[in-house]
Amino acid sequence: MRWILYAGKTMPEHQVAGEITVQCLECRVELQVHGRTQTLRSGHWVYLVGGEPYALRAIENSALLVTILLNRS
């Protein structure tokens, strides 16, 4: 999925069942996970295990690529 977050906007803490990658395509966002905050800049990405709660806040108008691996049994 391609997400657009405008400066100052947030994606409240949530989680998904599958493994996930979050890649910052443009600008900067803050990622809150594991009780810490880190800044993702253009080209940076993170991997999260399924069920890991995380939140996002755009520092600037930003574009993200979010990939979720859903386990089909």
ZITABEL-V91534 format. One record per backbone hydrogen bond with DSSP energy under -1.0 kcal/mol. NH is the residue of the N-H (numbers start at 1). CO is the residue of the C=O. E is the energy in kcal/mol with one decimal. If there is no record, write none. Layout:
NH;CO;E  NH;CO;E
This chain:
3;64;-2.4  5;62;-2.4  8;58;-3.1  9;6;-2.7  11;56;-2.7  14;54;-2.3  20;48;-2.6  21;67;-2.4  22;46;-2.1  23;65;-2.6  24;44;-2.8  25;63;-2.4  26;63;-1.6  29;40;-2.1  30;57;-3.3  31;38;-3.2  32;55;-2.7  33;36;-2.3  36;33;-1.9  38;31;-2.5  40;29;-3.1  43;24;-3.1  44;41;-2.8  46;22;-1.9  48;20;-3.0  51;16;-3.3  52;49;-1.7  54;14;-2.4  55;32;-1.7  56;11;-2.0  57;30;-1.9  58;9;-2.5  59;28;-1.8  60;28;-1.6  62;5;-3.2  63;26;-1.2  64;3;-2.9  65;23;-2.8  66;1;-3.1  67;21;-2.3  69;19;-3.0
